[in-house]
Amino acid sequence: MCYVEALRIDPLEGRSWCGLGRTMSEDSFVPINSSRSDEYAGNETTVVNGKPYSEGECYFMAVQLNDASAVFWYYLGTYLFNNEVSVSYKGKDLTATQCFIRSLELYALSVDSWSDLGRALIESGGGSARVSGTTYTIRQCFVKAVTINPTCGDFWSYLGADLMRNRGTVSIHGKSYTAKQCFITSLESDPESEDRDVWAALGDTLLYKAARWCGLR
């Protein structure tokens, strides 16, 4: 209720809109810029100054009030990505990919934006993204993420998955990494990890290597 009260006092404060969105369940989904109907009656909304707002609408309000905030763009992008939707903004269709790009143009060290930009590119069918005049591939997005924050296991697993799909190695801080080494680094960053997908992916890289030794691939 703190953010609701803050918005009652000042409904033009983007930080409060973003904070309110973050307090709402990630599992709730009410489309942005859509007409409401009973179809969405069960979804979580919060009433602000007499009007109900969904999580996504809160982020959208924040961006509209302050489009110079990398944080607001990131959270809007995350919402659009998780719910596989886009939103109309200034007469154009705005996607999660575009939100992450804008976030990075405002703050190039936004490590989560780099990682999620790579994931968004994968979901949109591949390709690359242009950030501040430079074109980045999916792999380069994940490399940027682990370079900025080499202690996050998720970032290493995303990079490992890309290397396993497309082969090759990457150089991080002067050290060469294969897909296997990325998955190992991911697990080492969290010794108690129970992420079955990372363990399975590591097993796949070992199985592939064994098959090559036996001349099966």
C-alpha distance (Angstrom), angle and dihedral (degrees) to the residues before:
residue distance angle dihedral
M1 . . .
C2 3.79 . .
Y3 3.81 93.0 .
V4 3.81 91.7 44.2
E5 3.79 89.6 54.3
A6 3.81 91.3 45.4
L7 3.80 89.8 52.9
R8 3.79 91.6 47.9
I9 3.79 87.2 58.4
D10 3.81 95.5 40.4
P11 3.83 116.6 9.4
L12 3.82 90.9 179.4
E13 3.81 95.6 66.7
G14 3.82 107.9 112.1
R15 3.80 94.1 -167.0
S16 3.81 90.8 61.1
W17 3.82 92.0 49.6
C18 3.80 91.3 50.9
G19 3.80 91.6 46.2
L20 3.79 91.4 50.4
G21 3.79 90.4 51.5
R22 3.79 90.8 52.4
T23 3.80 92.0 53.7
M24 3.80 91.7 57.1
S25 3.77 123.8 89.2
E26 3.79 115.7 -87.1
D27 3.77 87.8 -143.7
S28 3.78 93.8 63.5
F29 3.77 118.3 91.4
V30 3.77 130.8 -174.5
P31 3.82 112.5 164.3
I32 3.79 115.7 -114.0
N33 3.80 116.6 -118.8
S34 3.80 91.5 11.3
S35 3.77 131.0 127.3
R36 3.79 110.5 -107.0
S37 3.79 121.8 -121.5
D38 3.80 139.2 162.2
E39 3.79 86.8 -84.7
Y40 3.80 88.0 79.0
A41 3.79 98.1 34.4
G42 3.80 92.2 111.1
N43 3.80 95.3 52.0
E44 3.76 119.6 103.9
T45 3.76 117.5 -101.2
T46 3.79 132.7 163.4
V47 3.78 121.7 -140.7
V48 3.78 113.8 -127.5
N49 3.79 117.9 -177.7
G50 3.80 91.2 -19.2
K51 3.82 97.6 -47.0
P52 3.82 127.7 97.8
Y53 3.81 118.7 -125.5
S54 3.79 130.0 -170.5
E55 3.79 123.9 -143.4
G56 3.80 91.8 -98.6
E57 3.77 93.2 47.8
C58 3.80 89.5 54.3
Y59 3.81 91.5 56.2
F60 3.79 90.2 45.0
M61 3.80 90.4 52.7
A62 3.81 89.7 50.6
V63 3.82 92.4 52.6
Q64 3.78 92.6 46.8
L65 3.79 90.8 52.1
N66 3.82 95.1 44.6
D67 3.79 117.2 13.7
A68 3.83 90.9 172.1
S69 3.81 93.5 73.8
A70 3.80 115.8 101.7
V71 3.80 89.3 -164.5
F72 3.81 94.3 56.7
W73 3.80 91.7 49.1
Y74 3.79 90.8 49.0
Y75 3.80 94.8 53.0
L76 3.79 92.5 45.3
G77 3.81 88.9 50.2
T78 3.79 91.5 49.1
Y79 3.80 91.1 52.0
L80 3.79 93.0 48.5
F81 3.82 91.2 46.5
N82 3.81 95.6 48.3
N83 3.79 92.3 48.2
E84 3.82 96.4 38.2
V85 3.80 94.0 -128.1
S86 3.78 139.4 120.0
V87 3.79 132.5 -146.2
S88 3.79 135.6 -141.5
Y89 3.79 110.7 -112.3
K90 3.81 124.0 173.9
G91 3.79 90.5 -17.1
K92 3.81 95.3 -51.3
D93 3.78 135.5 97.9
L94 3.81 108.4 -104.7
T95 3.82 118.4 -156.3
A96 3.79 133.3 -169.5
T97 3.81 89.5 -106.4
Q98 3.79 91.6 57.0
C99 3.80 91.0 48.3
F100 3.81 92.5 53.5
I101 3.81 90.6 47.1
R102 3.80 90.7 52.2
S103 3.80 90.8 47.6
L104 3.81 90.5 53.8
E105 3.77 93.2 46.3
L106 3.78 87.2 57.6
Y107 3.81 95.8 41.9
A108 3.81 116.8 13.1
L109 3.82 93.8 -168.8
S110 3.80 94.0 61.8
V111 3.78 94.3 126.6
D112 3.81 95.3 -174.4
S113 3.80 89.9 52.3
W114 3.82 90.7 54.4
S115 3.78 92.0 49.9
D116 3.79 94.9 44.6
L117 3.80 91.6 45.3
G118 3.79 88.0 58.5
R119 3.80 91.0 48.7
A120 3.81 91.8 47.2
L121 3.81 90.9 52.1
I122 3.80 89.7 52.6
E123 3.81 91.7 50.8
S124 3.80 91.5 48.5
G125 3.79 91.3 55.3
G126 3.80 103.2 -89.2
G127 3.76 130.0 -79.0
S128 3.77 127.6 118.8
A129 3.79 141.7 -78.5
R130 3.77 131.7 -131.2
V131 3.81 113.5 -133.2
S132 3.80 119.8 -178.3
G133 3.80 91.7 -23.0
T134 3.82 96.8 -46.7
T135 3.80 124.3 103.5
Y136 3.82 117.3 -133.9
T137 3.78 128.2 -167.6
I138 3.79 122.9 -146.7
R139 3.79 90.4 -98.1
Q140 3.78 92.8 49.3
C141 3.80 90.1 53.1
F142 3.81 90.9 55.8
V143 3.80 91.1 44.0
K144 3.80 89.0 54.4
A145 3.81 89.6 51.0
V146 3.82 96.5 51.8
T147 3.80 91.4 41.0
I148 3.80 91.1 56.7
N149 3.81 94.4 39.9
P150 3.82 113.0 18.2
T151 3.81 93.2 171.7
C152 3.82 98.8 68.2
G153 3.79 111.9 99.5
D154 3.80 94.9 -159.8
F155 3.80 92.5 59.2
W156 3.82 90.9 52.3
S157 3.80 91.8 48.4
Y158 3.83 91.7 52.0
L159 3.81 90.2 50.2
G160 3.80 90.9 46.4
A161 3.79 91.1 51.6
D162 3.80 90.6 52.7
L163 3.81 92.0 49.2
M164 3.79 90.7 48.4
R165 3.82 91.7 51.1
N166 3.78 97.2 43.7
R167 3.83 102.3 21.7
G168 3.76 126.1 -137.5
T169 3.80 135.1 94.2
V170 3.79 135.9 -95.0
S171 3.79 133.3 -147.7
I172 3.81 116.9 -128.1
H173 3.80 118.5 -179.0
G174 3.81 89.8 -20.3
K175 3.82 95.7 -49.5
S176 3.80 124.8 109.4
Y177 3.82 117.9 -129.3
T178 3.79 131.4 -165.1
A179 3.79 124.0 -165.8
K180 3.81 89.8 -95.2
Q181 3.79 92.4 52.2
C182 3.81 90.7 49.2
F183 3.80 91.9 53.9
I184 3.81 91.3 46.5
T185 3.81 90.3 50.3
S186 3.81 89.3 48.8
L187 3.81 91.6 54.3
E188 3.80 93.2 42.6
S189 3.79 89.8 55.8
D190 3.81 87.3 61.8
P191 3.83 110.2 28.5
E192 3.82 91.0 -174.7
S193 3.78 94.3 50.4
E194 3.80 116.2 146.7
D195 3.80 94.5 -176.9
R196 3.79 99.9 138.3
D197 3.81 92.5 -169.3
V198 3.81 92.8 60.5
W199 3.80 92.3 45.9
A200 3.82 90.3 47.9
A201 3.81 91.7 47.8
L202 3.80 90.3 51.6
G203 3.80 88.3 50.6
D204 3.80 90.0 51.2
T205 3.80 91.9 54.3
L206 3.81 90.9 50.9
L207 3.80 91.6 46.6
Y208 3.80 91.2 50.0
K209 3.81 90.7 50.3
A210 3.81 91.5 49.3
A211 3.80 90.9 49.1
R212 3.81 90.6 53.0
W213 3.78 90.6 51.1
C214 3.80 89.1 53.3
G215 3.78 91.9 48.0
L216 3.79 93.3 -115.6
R217 3.83 94.9 123.0
